[in-house]
């Protein structure tokens, strides 16, 4: 399996979380699904 890590600035801020929190529900579901697939090794 692949480990997916979230980048944090030195101050502890997450650019990913900032971006993700602005997504609508449908887009957020697609992103979560894609990240989960990457964790499983499926990059297609």
Secondary structure, 3 states (H helix, E strand, C coil): CCCCCCCCCCCCCCHHHHHHCCCCHHHHHHHHHHHHHHHCCCCC
